[in-house]
């Protein structure tokens, strides 16, 4: 059931990674459209995998299959038994008729005994939104809402984070910050992270493996290798692809919270 | 002033219905199902007719028919037609079928006016007991399923991933709604049932910061409306059901003006 990730030039570790989620040659037709045709994807412990692809490529559908929200017409989906999933959906529209604070929203995802004030405060702090506990959910900004949804996912002590377009409605600086936060969470907690994105530029630097999807898996592997793949170039156009290919060379270091240069090879834990 | 027995029974019946209807009504408001509640009430006449045919208490027939209708309404989806149209087809179809069925029952005369607008002043001790048993059942189920129901209402797929059995929770919700509609028809009648669900909840929204506050305040608003409505009915000789609904609307207006000023 668990196929090993077929990486083209992916940096694989020596020991076989523990696979948490896997879809094997899944096909599904929704309405009259065959949204996925024999697509495969997997996620291992401690890994950040990003699914990229144009609109209508079936990214969200693949995620919904992996989560068990949809059943494939063909192919198999497997989840590690007892897996705890923290999920961040693409959209959250809480009806304005429902009064809801951030703190109350967080506690909806776990049994009451696990949603104590202390734990909720802790996860809000982890995502950098500690001061929002009492705020009405409908009154916070898009970026804050994404962080709050991430906090709700973390409250479940997840083994896997599944994030559908996690930086939606966030400005470009905020996007980079949010991706960095997600990577820091991975580093600190050792969770597997599966993301969906169509903004390739920012996400590339924070990803271990990219799956380029357009109904089927076009190519897959290390971000830099994928961005040079002919199918990827065809899908996203020459300019986008070359901009991304150059990206790692411009940014071979990053800055920590104090502005000190940190090389990419040494991942920094906070 | 002497308060008659029938007024005390009416008060008990009204309080019983609204302590279940108002918190459940909060979910009706959040889930945008006001017309769902109204549509359910239209199927009740068929329940009255079938209750007579089966030789059971009409309220029992109503509860069964509204429950079946609730399951049908929540299951029926059309690829081409909107939910409002589907609700209209089922609700008015059932109302027409109910009227035809009643006309065919020999020796049975149904007071249509009481049925449409409620007849709270004529409830007997048995009715009051039935209402309270029903109301406490609904309230207990609502408290037991509170967190999963709230999670499904906020985002059903997120709730599913978090381990909530979404279909079960939604089915329980519509069944509770059917039961409350069956109870409330005796108090305010078919045409005003939806108002007992949504108006107190709407008034409570203006003053609440959490869903729990809104549910509790809705129950308080419902009780105030029942008390004020029955008082008005007694003093001004108004029809009781409409007086209760008018009081709850007045409460909503008060709550709004308080919230705007605050």
Interface residues (C-beta under 8 A of the other chain):
Chain A: X64 X67 X68 X69 X85 X87 X89 X92 X94 X95 X97 X98 X99 X100 X101 X104 X105 X108 X109 X110 X111 X112 X136 X156 X162
Chain B: X29 X30 X31 X32 X147 X150 X151 X153 X154 X155 X157 X158 X159 X160 X161 X162 X205 X208 X209 X210 X211 X213 X214
